[in-house]
Amino acid sequence: MRYELYYWPSIQGRGEYVRLALEEAGADYADVARSERGMAAMMRMKETNNGTPPFAPPFLKAGKLVIGQTANILLYLGSRHGLAPKAEAGKLWAHQLQLTVADFVLEIHDTHHPLGPSLYYEDQRSPAKKRTGEFWKERVPKYLGYFERLVHHNGGFYLTGRRLTYVDLSLFQIVEGLRYAFPRRMKAFERGIPGLIDLHDRVASRPNIKTYLSSDRRIAFNEDGIFRRYKALDL
Amino acid sequence: MRYELYYWPSIQGRGEYVRLALEEAGADYADVARSERGMAAMMRMKETNNGTPPFAPPFLKAGKLVIGQTANILLYLGSRHGLAPKAEAGKLWAHQLQLTVADFVLEIHDTHHPLGPSLYYEDQRSPAKKRTGEFWKERVPKYLGYFERLVHHNGGFYLTGRRLTYVDLSLFQIVEGLRYAFPRRMKAFERGIPGLIDLHDRVASRPNIKTYLSSDRRIAFNEDGIFRRYKALDL
């Protein structure tokens, strides 16, 4: 079965967590909205999709199923491609961690959009600065400290044990993104999270991920995505 | 089996979506942290829990399982108590909707905390006003408009069809909360979402929910929770 991924064509955004899972799994998929016709199809599905329209991209078409919400898509893919534990307890644990990553992603987005997603960054520079300060002082240590402790508990392997899950792929993306958006702050912070950095490096060197990252399927970071490099926020 | 719910004892917060599901199901549960000893137990579990500590309350103990993240808990309870469709497609659809509710809840929280959860409201009154304005102008119509269309599509019954799911209980709570926090704004807005208001009323009149709401197990709304009544934000 060829999956169809529907996501905004010019950013990594939330779609990237799905792309990384599909790529690691070596799954056959089309990144539909990267063509003009595909983009039109995405907007149509968002409108109706037979009474079950997704609220927002990304969504994944898997045969007749259309699955929305990033963590929900990963829950589905995880079971089918060996990217999550098989037993119920492990499956719920991985999903719980992914939902925590999702919360963190929203807070990352809010560093440049504290007054809400409907205004431009340029209209909220000053609150963005304030929020970013709090974010690095309180929230990054809280979230990344949590994940760092989990990696150590597992002896420096993957987050939930000796086998890679979609959560590891997502944490790779978090490290990549924070490095892009906040190069100065992240450089200083990284010393305190050696386990996560090591995890990041091991994910990056997996054959399928390595191939993906150097392909043109990987969109470059940019200032329309979730991780944005604004100099004023990285002081 | 007697469930144990762990959540902050003095607010509805995110725990309330779980409480509503447990109550509707007539499940046997203890709201553990509402005693002093229980509160201490919650803090201990947050620390270690045998290597799988939840990032934050709420979490639910079900036998040996400890499940964190509100939507994840509902995913688990939904299957066991007939509060979600049985088939995979329906289960994923309900979960997708719940994750959209979760995104909305975070945006509701950010109306009074646009600069982040680590500062007091009193330190961010002015950005809170601005964010709340945007919230009501752009975000409430987007989210509630979406759910309203879904209710209509289902002929005015429940959100996913003729049977109640945990998503309906959550939308009841959203309506209750918005009425509490923004009585003026919500009064005006409600005219545009008759389907959701009708859904709210039907949930409120279900026997188990009705009993729960008038019991002392239902904590009153207050200004430590997610829905806060600040006069300055309801103009």
Interface residues (C-beta under 8 A of the other chain):
Chain A: G51 T52 P54 F55 K64 L65 I67 G68 Q69 A71 N72 L75 Y76 E88 A89 L92 W93 H95 Q96 L99 T100 A102 D103 L106 E107 D110 P114 L115 G116 P117 S118 L119 P127 K130 R131 E134 F135 K137 E138 R139 Y143 Y146 L150 H153 N154
Chain B: G51 T52 P54 F55 K64 L65 I67 G68 Q69 A71 N72 L75 Y76 E88 A89 L92 W93 H95 Q96 L99 T100 D103 L106 E107 D110 P114 L115 G116 P117 S118 L119 P127 K130 R131 E134 F135 K137 E138 R139 Y143 Y146 L150 H153 N154
